Amino acid sequence: MYLRPDLPQGVSREQPAEFRRAVGETFGKGGVTWIPCFSLDRTQKILYELHLAQQERLLPEQVPIYCPSPTAKEATALYKDHRRSGWFSPTIEADADAFSPRGRARHRSLGPAATSSLKSQNGDDITI
């Protein structure tokens, strides 16, 4: 498992390319890439950056992306529902998949034994 606490904390306008490069590099080493973030706003920014990383071919489209937070799932649904409400940039408004990187269909519930279950997983994934 790779934990990247050094990833840019808030994917700011100055850092998104560095974030995507760092995630692609870390994922390329194999195993689980864990990206800690909050449910509202940062999660959606991370999902968008992972979507762009896939478009830029820094991450494969088949990579499983897990978002175990029910609150983040609800907030992301609101972002998707209001994508064209003037809240976002024209680029995001035009991109129906902006908050849906490929592979995000999977959800994992993390309980007290989260660390051991992550270590025992077969295959590579990204968990936010």
SVG drawing of the C-alpha trace seen along z (x, -y; Angstrom):
<svg xmlns="http://www.w3.org/2000/svg" viewBox="-29 -30 36 41">
<polyline fill="none" stroke="black" stroke-width="0.4" points="0.0,0.0 1.3,-3.5 0.1,-6.4 0.9,-9.8 0.5,-12.4 2.8,-14.6 0.2,-14.9 -0.9,-18.5 -3.5,-19.1 -5.9,-21.2 -5.7,-20.6 -5.3,-24.3 -5.1,-25.9 -1.3,-25.8 -0.9,-22.2 -3.3,-19.9 -0.7,-18.6 1.7,-17.8 -1.1,-15.9 -2.0,-13.9 1.6,-13.1 2.2,-12.0 -0.9,-9.8 0.1,-8.2 3.6,-7.6 2.5,-6.1 -0.1,-3.9 2.5,-2.7 4.4,-1.2 1.6,1.2 -0.6,1.8 -3.2,-0.5 -2.9,-4.3 -4.6,-5.9 -5.6,-9.6 -7.0,-11.1 -9.6,-13.8 -12.8,-15.4 -16.3,-14.5 -17.2,-17.9 -15.4,-19.7 -11.9,-18.1 -13.3,-14.7 -15.0,-16.1 -11.8,-17.9 -9.8,-14.7 -12.4,-12.8 -12.1,-15.4 -8.3,-15.3 -8.4,-11.5 -10.8,-11.8 -8.3,-14.2 -5.4,-11.8 -7.2,-9.1 -7.8,-11.4 -4.1,-12.2 -3.3,-8.5 -1.4,-9.0 -3.8,-6.4 -5.5,-3.4 -9.3,-3.7 -9.7,-0.3 -8.1,-1.3 -10.6,-0.6 -11.3,-3.9 -13.0,-3.5 -14.7,-6.3 -16.0,-4.7 -17.7,-7.8 -21.5,-7.8 -21.3,-11.6 -18.9,-12.1 -21.1,-10.0 -24.1,-12.2 -22.1,-15.4 -20.7,-14.1 -24.3,-13.4 -25.2,-17.1 -22.1,-18.2 -23.3,-16.1 -26.9,-17.3 -25.8,-21.0 -22.9,-20.7 -24.6,-23.0 -26.0,-25.4 -23.3,-28.0 -21.3,-26.8 -18.4,-25.4 -16.1,-26.4 -17.3,-26.0 -14.9,-23.1 -16.5,-21.2 -20.0,-22.2 -19.3,-20.7 -17.9,-17.4 -20.7,-15.0 -18.1,-12.7 -16.2,-15.4 -16.8,-13.8 -16.9,-10.2 -13.5,-8.8 -13.7,-5.4 -13.6,-2.6 -15.4,-4.7 -18.4,-2.4 -16.9,-0.4 -17.5,-1.4 -15.9,0.1 -17.0,-0.2 -14.1,-0.7 -14.5,0.7 -12.0,0.9 -9.9,3.4 -9.5,1.2 -5.7,1.2 -5.4,5.0 -8.1,5.4 -6.4,3.0 -3.1,4.8 -4.7,8.1 -6.4,7.0 -5.5,8.5 -4.7,6.0 -4.1,2.3 -6.5,-0.5 -7.0,-4.0 -8.9,-4.8 -9.9,-8.4"/>
</svg>
